Amino acid sequence: MNYRRVATVARTDLRQLAQAKDFWVPMGLLGSMFFIVVPTILLLSITTIGDVDVVDRMAEALEVLPESAMAQVANVNPQGQTGYALAVFLFAPVAVIVPLTISTAVGASAIVGERERGTGEFLAHSPASAREIYLGKLLASIIPGYFTVAVGFTVYSVIVNLLVGPDVGGWFFPTREWWIMILWVLPPFLALCLSLVLRLSARVSSTAAAQQASGLVSLPLIMTAYSQATGFLVGGGWVPVAIGGVAWMVAIVSLTRGVRSVTRARLLGVAGT
């Protein structure tokens, strides 16, 4: 295994992606809406403007949260409780949806896109092995998703702490549960999703077909990951952590088997199925 070749494949894909404005502009707008625009509007309306209707409705919704979750802000005013609940329990799990959506979109065209651009033959005759090409494509698909999370949640954390922090006693976000979610729960679901998407990208005949098929594959995984992340953040105990461990094992097996889907013949377009 030559990791320099893996890095070269990933770097080439990322360079091409950076030049594709029709991809990263919509994805940037998507991340901005989830991480900046919507949270800022809602948190401002609650903590600064003091929208009574919103606070009252959220207060009713907070009654369904576990006692362990609300104990963290038991001695905080209603605006602070509502802002905390929105920031931690509603918006934070978006960190699962955004990278899965973006990385899936990248991975869907990773292999079939080479054939459509006419670069598959060059890649097939390169010194890189099929495994190195596969890992490079996998890395190039993961990085955009996590990059979006890193940038988006850095800005999101500042917004949350500035708007909600004064009501709850200071800067509090990211929470410990959030770090566990990002570092333990998200990665295996992302790896599992991409292992399946890359297989599809290697087998289908067009990017459009790959995107349609990857949507069907990724949606159940996105919903499962989101539910586990939400359950962990609202006090689901160690069950989501255990599920994350199971997801790691499944992802490793799927990634190992997925290597076989990338062959020089498929890059050349003579074995598309």
C-alpha positions, 0 to 999 in steps of 0.5 A: 500500500502506497499512501502517497498514491492514495493521497494523490488520487484524493488530492486530484478529486478534491482539486476538481471538486473545488473548481466545480462551482455547480457543486460546492455553491449549492452545498455551501448554501445548504450548510449555511442554512442549517448551521447559520441562517436558521439557528440565528433567526430562531435563537435571536427571536427567543433570546434577544427579541423575546418572542413570547409565542415561540418561547411558550410553544417550545416550553410545551415541547420541552416537557417531552424531554428526559429529566436528565436532559433538562436538569442541565438548565433547571435553574435557567430562565425560560428563554435560556431553557428554550435556547439551550434545547434548540441549540443542543437537541434540535440543531446539533444533530444536523452535524450528522445530516450535512456531512452524510448528504455532501459526502454521498453526493461526492461519492456518487460520481467518484468512479462513474464520473471518471468514465464520463469525463474520459479520465477513467482510462488514465486512472486505470493505467496509473501506477496506483492499485485498485485498492489505492484508488478506492481509498483515495476516492473514499478519502476525497468523499469524506473530507468535504463532509467533515470540512463543512462540519468543521467550518459550519459548527465553528461558526454555529458554536460562536453564534450559540454561545453569544446568543444563549450563553449569557442566559445559561451562565457562560459558554457551554457549546460544544457539549461533551455529548456532541464531541462523542457524537461527532467522533464516535457515532458519525464516522462509522455511519459515514464510512458505511454509507460511502462504502455502499455509494462507491460500489454503486458508482463503480457499477452504474453507467451514469452519474445520474443513475449513481445519484438516484441509487445512492439517494435510496441507499443513503436516506435510511442510513441518514435517518438512522444516524440522525435518530441515534445522534438525537437519542444520545444528545437527549439522554439516551444513555450508552445505547447509541454508543453501543450502536455506534460500536456495532456500526463501526464493525459493519462499516469495516466489513463493508469497506473491506468488501467494497474494495473489490468493486473498484477494478481497472476494467470498470474504470475503463467502462468495459465492466459496468455491472 
